[in-house]
Amino acid sequence: MARALIALLWINLIALISVGLCSDARSNDGGSLQTAGEQLLSEQLFAIIDLYKQEDPVGLPGATIPDPMPIPEIKQSFSFAKMHLRNVLAGGMSRFRIRYFHTELNSMSVTTQISIDEIAVNGNYTMSTFFNRAEGPFTVLMKNVLTKANVSLAVERDGTLRTKDIELDIAFDDLAMDFQNLGFMGSIFQSVANSASNLVYDTMKPFMLSEAYTKIREEVDSRMLNVTVENGFVMPNSISPLDMAIGEMRTIVRNKGLDPFLVPDYNNTAGIFGMQTMHTWITGGSSFYRYGDISVTMQNNSATLGMHVATQRIVGSTQWEISIGRGILSHPGRAQFTVEHIRVAVQIEQPLDLRKKIKLRDIQLELGNIQVRCDGAGTFDYLIEAAVNILPNLLRYQLMDAIENPLRMRIQEKLDCINTEALVRKYVREFEQHGTNINLQDLELCQT
């Protein structure tokens, strides 16, 4: 069960690791791509969990970014000079920080921003003019380098998920250079040397982007095969993987006996009056669907899940009993109610240090039209129905504002019992054993 949900979660983890690392998924001993990819992904995930327990996590475990990175020879002609750069190495590439990661699950698009405090480019140069020739070592120092990437995925006709579009860019805040051995011609060539630093960057940038394009595409596509085709899971191109996963979740809700849902009996006493509701059933809870974006954002070492979910019509019934004097006088009845829809917008934040608890950042509720039919109160049935059918609809937004705070506190109590790290480690191991055929029927969020 929930194969689409598991696949979707792994797809987004793949996108994060692949875009951040641009690493190579092939095994050192020539083993199969599937085995190497799955083992590498789980090992990287566990190492990332440990990394983000630090206050300032730098890099990502398992990155195979060469540091220093060799740059091909650069030859460029100016109006009165020729520049030749060779033995060029770019250092500091592996000490990056993921500043921002955002994915829209419905459109399967990923946006990342990765920063590097400093990149040092070293090598040898030769500068020739009609008048003289100078050569020697050079250094170009780029500070506050920011790499931006946009990657979108699409389902192919054969049911595989592959990269569709990739956009990359690299920028920096400050750049300083030092060309040695210019000698007495240094002042003459200073303007050329100033341009040379930009030349190094402008020439290095296409090479770095070309390498990143290739690595990201190979990394994402190969690992997508591990999660989908190699596990016997083929996605339809007529529905998004997210909506398919939501469909699987509806099945889980029904199979776990949550729709129809039996509400615990309620008993309230005020003085000599008592009110009790029994055998309250609510049907339609599994009719939820996505009515807006569902996204995951990673920033400031925290991940935020934003969801917009709604239900179709909710139908309920209950048996009630009003008593006076501790049951001396009592009168039973029955009520039926319908709610046209319930919409929920929620934001949940999980620190990337998984030892910390999940926090409910925001919740917004919206109720559709409410209708109640009451039977058992005699002539008061009409008054009760009129009061319930008119007042809640007139005061719907005020009621929702009153409900949100108690509901927020109740949800936070449930979230506080969740051990996120234990859940992640448990189901990653189950994924390694069973692939996307993980059975979530016995899923318990609160782990000890």
C-alpha positions, 0 to 999 in steps of 0.5 A: 500500500501507499506505493505512490506516497513512498515513491513521492517522498523518495523522489523529493529526497533524490532531487535534494541530494542530486541537485545539492551534490551532483554526485555519481551514483555508480558503484566503485566495483561496477555493481548494478545501478539499482543496488548502488543507488539505493544503498548510497541514498540511505547511507547519505540520508543517515549521514545527513541526519547526523550532519544537521545535528550541528549548528552550522552544517557545511557540505553534504555527506557523500559528495564527490565534487572534486576539490580542487576542481580542474578547469580546462585551459583558457585562451582569450584575445583582447584588442592588444593582448592575448591571455593563456591560462593553464593548470587552473584549479578551483578550490572550495567547491565542496564547502557549500551550504544549502540556503534554500530548497523548495519543491512544489509536489504537484508540479514536481519542480525543485528550486535550490540556492546553494552558497559557498563562502569563498572559491579560490581559482589558481593557475599559471598565466601567459600574457602576450602583446606586441611589446612584451610578454609576461607569465607567472602564477595567478589567483582569483578569489570569489566571495559569497558565491551563490548557485541557483538551480531550477529542476522540473520533472515529468512523467514519460509515456513509458511511465518513468519519471525524468528530468524535464527542464534544468536551469542553473546560474552562478553569481558572486558578490566580490571578486579579487585577483592577483597576477604576479610577475607583470613587472614594470608593465603591470600598470600598462596591463592593469586594465587587461588584468582587471578584465582577466579576473572576469575572464576567468569567471566567465570562462569557468562558468560555462564549464561548471554549468555544463558539468552540473547539467550533465551530472544532475540529469544523470543522477536524477534520472538513474535514481528515478529508475530505482524508485519506479521501474526497478521496483515495478512501479509505473506512473500514469502520465494522466495524473500527477504523482502527488494526486496519485499518492493522495488517492492511496492515502484515501484508501489507507484512511478507509482500511484503517477504519477511519471512514466512517469514523465513530466519535467517542461519546460526549457527556456534559453536565451544567448544574441540574442539566445534562447533555449526552451524545452517543453513537456519533458517526461521521462519513466522508472523511476519506473524500479529501483532495488537494485544492491548492499547492502542497510544497516542501521548503527548506530554509534556515535549517528547517523544513516546512510542509505547506498543504491545502486539503479539502473534503467533499460533503461530510455526513454525520448522525448522532443520538442525544439525550437531555436529562434533568436532575441526574436522570430523573427526567430525560428525553432522547432524540436523534440528529443528522447533519451535513457539511458541504465541505471542509478546507484546511490550510496548514503549515508544519515545520520540522527542524533538520535536527530531527531530535527536535519536535515538529511544530504547527506553524499555522492552520486555517479552517473553512467550513461549507454550508451546514445543515442539521435535521433533528428528531425527538425534541417535539415542537422544539425540533423546528427551533433547534433546526432553525438555530443550528442551520442559520446561526452557524452559517451566519457566524461561520468565520467567527466559529472557525476563529474560535475553533482554530486555537483549541484545535492548534493546541490539540494537534501540537499535543499529537505532534509532540509525541512524534519521534521524527528521527526514529520514523525516518530510520525505520521506514528507510530500512523498510524501503531497502527491504521492500522497495515501494511496497511498504505496508503502512497499515500499521503506521504509528506516528508516535514512536518510543 
